[in-house]
Amino acid sequence: MDKDKVKNIRRAAKGTLTRAFIACKNLIDAQRPVVEVKEAFDVVKNAYNGLEVKHEEFTMVLDDTQYDEAEEWMQACNSEYMKFSMMYNDYLNANVAEKENDDVVNQAINEDGNNANVDGENDENNSVNDDQESLDMHEPAEDELSSVTKNVKLSSPFAMKHEKPKLPKFDGDVRQYFIFKSDFQHAVEAHCSERDTLTILRSCLNAQPAKLIEGISSDLKTAWKYLDQNYGNPRVVSDTVTSDLEKFKIIQPGEDYRFCELVNLVRRSYNILKEVKRKQDIDNTHVISLIERKMTKDDLRVWSRHINSRKLEPSMENLLEWMEEEMTARIRSGATIHKNTGTRSG
């Protein structure tokens, strides 16, 4: 397959998508009816799906170096499509809210008009004075209707413009995979179709993870399966976290900033293993002893005195609680907690 030819085909597909973007955006800017905008967005989706197919055909003729560059190009297209989809959904939501408010107002008008008609029929055979009295009695109805309409308008939701939260990213770090997956499923998967979710997922992955789901266009379950196999093994996560603790160098006297680094590392490791349901891999005597060996003799003496005086078990929760209290005390006392910021203040 000729590389230049498939690249030109992909470029043409990108041009089709760009034109579809512009046409749909013009309708949104002109506040055209939702039906028209939906039809235009269907054209956008079809154009994007076509671009994906042409891109995958193009990547088949590339080597590894060229592939990474091509994936970056496609990720930029993914981001562009995702932003446009959000703008489209915002337009739909705004029109739905406006239509609901109009329906409430129209319902109030119709109900009030029906009541006025019934009263008019009952008074039809009365005297002129009674008719006049009836008219006088119904005059406040306009004020009442005005009040209802005003209340409906006042109760309509106030639209605030705010920056949209950024989508989670995953670069292949097994420590972050479970958090990434949980955040992504909450922010995207619960609100988008399977095809759109897979498209957005691909844009959130760096080159190496994205390569794992190359060629999967609509099967989200299979995509997660491949990612889970490579990054979601709890035992691998546990081994990686334990290795981080083992590699941490022993703290020297006066290195308060490194004590703070150790506290943060232990807390982060504990949270990660708790998330993957492997808390027992860090809450045990072996790892606790490993952490104790990283501390200075003075710190270890204070920790031992702490558990003995309070008759506590040397558990991970108790160790973390003490370490965080100790870190807070050092910060408040003016200890040097950042590297290269001078000596401890007296």
C-alpha positions as CSV (number, residue, x, y, z in Angstrom):
1,M,0.0,0.0,0.0
2,D,1.4,3.4,-1.0
3,K,2.1,5.5,2.1
4,D,1.6,8.9,0.3
5,K,-1.7,7.7,-1.2
6,V,-3.2,6.7,2.1
7,K,-1.9,9.8,3.8
8,N,-3.6,12.0,1.1
9,I,-6.8,10.0,1.7
10,R,-6.6,10.7,5.4
11,R,-6.0,14.4,4.7
12,A,-9.1,14.5,2.6
13,A,-11.1,12.8,5.4
14,K,-9.8,15.5,7.8
15,G,-11.0,18.2,5.4
16,T,-14.4,16.6,5.3
17,L,-14.5,16.7,9.1
18,T,-13.4,20.4,9.2
19,R,-16.2,21.4,6.8
20,A,-18.7,19.5,8.9
21,F,-17.5,21.3,12.0
22,I,-17.9,24.7,10.4
23,A,-21.4,23.9,9.0
24,C,-22.7,22.7,12.4
25,K,-21.1,25.6,14.3
26,N,-22.7,28.1,11.9
27,L,-26.1,26.6,12.8
28,I,-25.4,26.8,16.5
29,D,-24.2,30.4,16.3
30,A,-27.4,31.3,14.4
31,Q,-29.5,29.6,17.1
32,R,-31.2,27.3,14.6
33,P,-33.7,24.8,15.8
34,V,-32.4,21.7,17.6
35,V,-33.6,19.4,14.8
36,E,-31.4,21.1,12.2
37,V,-28.4,21.2,14.6
38,K,-28.8,17.5,15.3
39,E,-28.8,16.6,11.6
40,A,-25.6,18.7,11.1
41,F,-23.9,17.0,14.1
42,D,-24.8,13.5,12.7
43,V,-22.7,14.6,9.6
44,V,-19.9,15.6,12.0
45,K,-20.0,12.1,13.7
46,N,-20.0,10.3,10.4
47,A,-17.0,12.4,9.2
48,Y,-15.1,11.7,12.3
49,N,-15.7,8.0,12.1
50,G,-14.5,8.1,8.5
51,L,-11.4,9.9,9.6
52,E,-10.7,7.2,12.3
53,V,-10.9,4.5,9.6
54,K,-8.6,6.3,7.2
55,H,-6.1,7.0,10.1
56,E,-5.9,3.3,11.1
57,E,-5.3,2.4,7.4
58,F,-2.5,5.0,7.4
59,T,-0.8,3.7,10.6
60,M,-0.5,0.2,9.1
61,V,2.2,1.4,6.7
62,L,4.3,3.3,9.3
63,D,7.3,2.2,11.5
64,D,7.3,2.8,15.2
65,T,8.8,6.3,15.1
66,Q,6.3,7.5,12.4
67,Y,3.5,5.8,14.3
68,D,4.0,7.9,17.4
69,E,4.0,11.1,15.4
70,A,0.8,10.0,13.6
71,E,-0.9,9.1,16.9
72,E,-0.1,12.6,18.3
73,W,-1.8,14.1,15.2
74,M,-4.9,11.9,15.7
75,Q,-5.0,12.7,19.4
76,A,-5.2,16.4,18.4
77,C,-8.1,15.5,16.2
78,N,-9.7,13.6,19.1
79,S,-9.4,16.7,21.3
80,E,-10.9,18.9,18.6
81,Y,-13.9,16.5,18.2
82,M,-14.4,16.2,22.0
83,K,-14.5,20.0,22.5
84,F,-17.0,20.3,19.6
85,S,-19.1,17.6,21.1
86,M,-19.2,19.4,24.5
87,M,-20.2,22.6,22.7
88,Y,-23.0,20.8,20.9
89,N,-24.3,19.1,24.1
90,D,-24.2,22.5,25.9
91,Y,-26.4,23.9,23.1
92,L,-28.9,21.0,23.4
93,N,-29.1,21.4,27.2
94,A,-29.6,25.1,27.0
95,N,-32.5,24.7,24.5
96,V,-34.1,21.9,26.6
97,A,-34.0,24.2,29.7
98,E,-35.5,27.1,27.7
99,K,-38.3,24.8,26.3
100,E,-39.2,23.5,29.7
101,N,-39.6,27.1,31.0
102,D,-41.8,28.0,28.0
103,D,-43.9,25.0,28.6
104,V,-44.5,26.0,32.2
105,V,-45.5,29.5,31.2
106,N,-47.8,28.3,28.4
107,Q,-49.5,25.8,30.8
108,A,-50.1,28.7,33.3
109,I,-51.6,30.8,30.5
110,N,-53.9,28.0,29.3
111,E,-55.1,27.1,32.7
112,D,-56.0,30.7,33.5
113,G,-57.7,31.1,30.2
114,N,-59.8,28.0,30.7
115,N,-60.9,29.2,34.1
116,A,-61.9,32.6,32.6
117,N,-64.0,30.9,29.9
118,V,-65.9,28.7,32.5
119,D,-66.7,31.8,34.6
120,G,-67.9,33.7,31.5
121,E,-70.3,30.9,30.5
122,N,-71.8,30.7,34.0
123,D,-72.4,34.5,34.1
124,E,-73.9,34.7,30.5
125,N,-77.6,34.9,31.6
126,N,-77.0,37.4,34.5
127,S,-77.9,41.1,34.4
128,V,-75.7,43.8,33.0
129,N,-74.7,44.8,36.5
130,D,-73.7,41.2,37.3
131,D,-71.7,41.1,34.0
132,Q,-69.9,44.2,35.0
133,E,-69.3,42.8,38.5
134,S,-68.0,39.6,36.9
135,L,-65.6,41.6,34.7
136,D,-64.4,43.6,37.7
137,M,-63.8,40.4,39.6
138,H,-61.7,38.9,36.7
139,E,-59.5,42.0,36.2
140,P,-57.0,40.9,38.8
141,A,-56.5,37.6,36.8
142,E,-54.1,39.5,34.5
143,D,-52.0,40.6,37.5
144,E,-52.1,37.0,38.8
145,L,-51.0,35.7,35.5
146,S,-48.3,38.3,35.3
147,S,-47.2,37.2,38.8
148,V,-47.1,33.5,37.7
149,T,-45.1,34.3,34.6
150,K,-42.7,36.5,36.5
151,N,-42.2,33.7,39.1
152,V,-41.5,31.2,36.4
153,K,-38.9,33.5,34.8
154,L,-37.3,34.2,38.2
155,S,-37.2,30.5,39.0
156,S,-35.5,29.6,35.7
157,P,-32.0,28.3,36.3
158,F,-29.2,30.8,36.2
159,A,-26.6,29.8,33.6
160,M,-23.1,30.2,34.9
161,K,-20.1,29.9,32.5
162,H,-17.3,28.1,34.1
163,E,-14.2,26.3,32.9
164,K,-14.8,22.6,32.1
165,P,-12.8,20.1,34.1
166,K,-9.9,18.6,32.2
167,L,-10.2,14.9,31.3
168,P,-7.9,12.5,33.2
169,K,-4.7,11.4,31.4
170,F,-2.8,8.1,31.7
171,D,0.9,7.8,30.7
172,G,1.4,4.1,31.6
173,D,2.2,4.5,35.3
174,V,0.6,1.4,37.0
175,R,0.3,3.4,40.2
176,Q,-2.1,5.8,38.6
177,Y,-4.1,3.3,36.5
178,F,-6.9,2.5,38.9
179,I,-7.5,6.2,39.7
180,F,-7.5,7.1,36.0
181,K,-10.0,4.3,35.2
182,S,-12.3,5.3,38.0
183,D,-12.2,9.0,37.1
184,F,-12.7,8.3,33.4
185,Q,-15.7,6.1,34.0
186,H,-17.3,8.7,36.2
187,A,-16.6,11.7,34.0
188,V,-17.1,10.2,30.6
189,E,-18.4,6.6,30.4
190,A,-21.6,7.4,32.3
191,H,-22.6,10.2,29.9
192,C,-21.5,9.1,26.4
193,S,-22.2,6.4,23.9
194,E,-19.8,3.4,23.7
195,R,-18.3,4.6,20.5
196,D,-17.8,8.2,21.7
197,T,-16.4,6.9,25.0
198,L,-13.8,4.8,23.2
199,T,-12.9,7.8,21.1
200,I,-12.4,10.0,24.1
201,L,-10.5,7.2,25.9
202,R,-8.0,7.0,23.1
203,S,-7.3,10.7,23.3
204,C,-6.6,10.4,27.1
205,L,-3.9,7.8,26.6
206,N,-0.2,8.4,25.9
207,A,1.4,6.7,22.9
208,Q,2.2,3.4,24.6
209,P,-1.2,2.7,26.3
210,A,-2.9,3.9,23.1
211,K,-1.0,1.4,21.0
212,L,-2.6,-1.4,23.0
213,I,-6.1,-0.6,21.8
214,E,-5.1,0.2,18.3
215,G,-7.7,-1.2,15.8
216,I,-10.5,-1.3,18.4
217,S,-13.2,1.1,17.1
218,S,-16.4,0.2,19.0
219,D,-15.7,-2.5,21.6
220,L,-15.1,-0.6,24.8
221,K,-15.2,-3.7,27.0
222,T,-12.3,-5.3,25.0
223,A,-10.3,-2.0,25.2
224,W,-10.6,-2.0,29.0
225,K,-9.7,-5.7,29.1
226,Y,-6.4,-5.0,27.2
227,L,-5.6,-2.1,29.5
228,D,-6.4,-4.0,32.6
229,Q,-4.1,-6.9,31.5
230,N,-1.2,-4.5,31.2
231,Y,-1.7,-2.0,33.9
232,G,-4.4,-3.3,36.2
233,N,-2.8,-6.2,37.9
234,P,-3.0,-5.4,41.7
235,R,0.1,-7.5,42.4
236,V,2.2,-5.5,40.0
237,V,0.9,-2.3,41.6
238,S,1.8,-3.7,45.0
239,D,5.3,-4.7,43.9
240,T,5.9,-1.2,42.3
241,V,4.8,0.6,45.4
242,T,6.9,-1.5,47.7
243,S,9.9,-1.0,45.5
244,D,9.4,2.8,45.8
245,L,9.6,2.4,49.6
246,E,12.7,0.2,49.4
247,K,14.5,2.7,47.1
248,F,13.9,5.6,49.5
249,K,17.3,6.6,51.0
250,I,17.8,6.6,54.7
251,I,17.1,10.0,56.3
252,Q,20.1,11.8,57.8
253,P,19.8,14.0,61.0
254,G,18.5,17.4,60.2
255,E,16.8,16.4,56.9
256,D,13.3,17.5,57.9
257,Y,12.3,17.9,54.3
258,R,13.1,14.3,53.6
259,F,11.1,13.2,56.5
260,C,8.2,15.1,55.0
261,E,8.9,13.3,51.6
262,L,8.8,10.0,53.4
263,V,5.5,10.8,55.1
264,N,3.9,11.8,51.7
265,L,5.3,8.7,50.0
266,V,3.9,6.4,52.7
267,R,0.5,8.0,52.6
268,R,0.4,7.9,48.8
269,S,1.5,4.2,48.8
270,Y,-1.1,3.4,51.4
271,N,-3.9,5.1,49.4
272,I,-2.9,3.3,46.2
273,L,-2.9,-0.1,47.7
274,K,-6.1,0.6,49.5
275,E,-7.7,1.6,46.2
276,V,-6.6,-1.8,44.6
277,K,-7.7,-3.7,47.7
278,R,-4.2,-4.8,48.6
279,K,-4.0,-2.8,51.9
280,Q,-2.5,-5.9,53.6
281,D,0.6,-5.6,51.4
282,I,1.6,-2.4,53.2
283,D,-0.1,-2.9,56.6
284,N,2.3,-5.6,57.9
285,T,5.3,-5.9,60.1
286,H,7.7,-6.3,57.2
287,V,6.8,-3.0,55.5
288,I,6.4,-1.1,58.8
289,S,9.9,-2.3,59.7
290,L,11.2,-1.1,56.3
291,I,9.8,2.4,56.9
292,E,11.2,2.5,60.4
293,R,14.7,1.8,59.0
294,K,14.4,4.9,56.7
295,M,14.0,7.2,59.8
296,T,16.8,8.6,61.9
297,K,17.5,7.1,65.3
298,D,15.9,10.2,67.0
299,D,12.7,9.8,65.0
300,L,12.6,6.1,65.7
301,R,13.0,6.7,69.4
302,V,10.1,9.2,69.4
303,W,8.0,6.8,67.5
304,S,8.7,3.9,69.9
305,R,8.0,6.2,72.9
306,H,4.7,7.2,71.2
307,I,3.3,3.6,70.8
308,N,4.6,2.5,74.2
309,S,3.1,5.4,76.1
310,R,-0.3,5.0,74.4
311,K,-0.1,1.2,74.4
312,L,-0.7,1.1,70.6
313,E,0.0,-1.6,68.1
314,P,2.7,-0.8,65.5
315,S,0.1,-0.8,62.7
316,M,0.3,1.2,59.5
317,E,-2.6,3.4,60.5
318,N,-1.0,4.3,63.8
319,L,2.4,4.9,62.1
320,L,0.8,7.2,59.5
321,E,-1.1,9.1,62.1
322,W,2.1,9.7,64.1
323,M,4.2,10.6,61.1
324,E,1.6,13.2,59.9
325,E,1.3,14.7,63.3
326,E,5.1,14.9,63.5
327,M,5.3,16.5,60.0
328,T,2.7,19.1,61.0
329,A,4.6,19.9,64.2
330,R,7.9,20.4,62.3
331,I,6.3,22.7,59.8
332,R,4.7,24.8,62.5
333,S,8.0,25.0,64.4
334,G,9.7,26.5,61.4
335,A,11.7,23.4,60.3
336,T,13.2,23.4,56.9
337,I,10.9,21.3,54.8
338,H,12.2,22.1,51.3
339,K,15.5,21.1,49.9
340,N,18.1,23.8,49.4
341,T,16.3,26.4,51.5
342,G,19.0,26.9,54.1
343,T,19.5,25.5,57.6
344,R,16.9,24.9,60.3
345,S,15.8,28.2,61.8
346,G,16.3,28.7,65.5
